[in-house]
Amino acid sequence: MVPEIADLLATARVVSLPLTTRFRGITVREAVLFEGPEGWTEFSPFVEYDDAEAAAWLHAAIDFGWRATPPPLRDRIPVNATVPAVAASDVDSILARYPGARTAKVKVAEPGQTLADDVARVRAVRETLGPEGRIRVDANALWNVDEAEHAIHALAPFDLEYVEQPCATVEELAELRRRIHYMGIPIAADESVRKAADPLAVARSGAADLLVVKAQPLGGVHSAQRIVAESGLPAVVSSAIDTSVGIAMGAYLAAALPELEFDCGLGTVAMFVEDVADEPLRPQDGSIPVVRPTVSTGRLDALQADAERTRWWLDRVRRCHRILEHAVAL
């Protein structure tokens, strides 16, 4: 079911949330929130995504706001800390925002930085977490196969839990996985799932050991749950720098999976200076609760985007809504 556009726009609020640290090239995260029959929901595709890609995110918002979530199998979700491509000297202050987290996801392969920068950052994380901590690195598909193999060799001494999307294509992932198989370091696929025409191709090709799934880009909780089930691979539920509302969407997805072997990337509300929820879903004791947060009108007013950005986002909602209506009509 696709609600009427008037129903979406009736409660739509466009917000602009400042980040504590530059991440993915941005210092402010914008989102649209709607209130549906099931509660508040979120539409926040990154601004560079075209309407065809962004429409899946609107489908996810409708799914979470207008459809009951699957029955949860757990009431709290363990989460990882997220370490942007900061200097090694800044690692401790970043990790302090994630109290109790036993796992850290470390960004690597940042344009303009070197492998030496990555090694120093990962070393600092290992020193802070200690030998029992878990470290995963995320290259966001920015290495080629040779670069990835070289980098993984350099980072292997820090006992990596897995390497997320080291290369861009399924074929490259498969080749890299073949090359480093003897090292016992798993390969996780993210962009090869959420940005793919066929999100299951990476699993069928044997190109990854696990999937990173995000509710919004995969069309919602129910769609992402189905993809995980059909893949037959372990999954890590992650987020896209969402507000507490979007994080809740991910938490309900993680709560519905039969197996949850890995800590999830759902602690990123810690990256915001402010959030829309009265009780933001920031990590406590290394986890977040599976709840729909109460959204404060006062916070929505305080974080409201300016008139130009509000028009831009609402026009985007209208365009994506037309795409969904057309898909349903077919």
Disulfide bonds with the S-S distance in Angstrom:
none
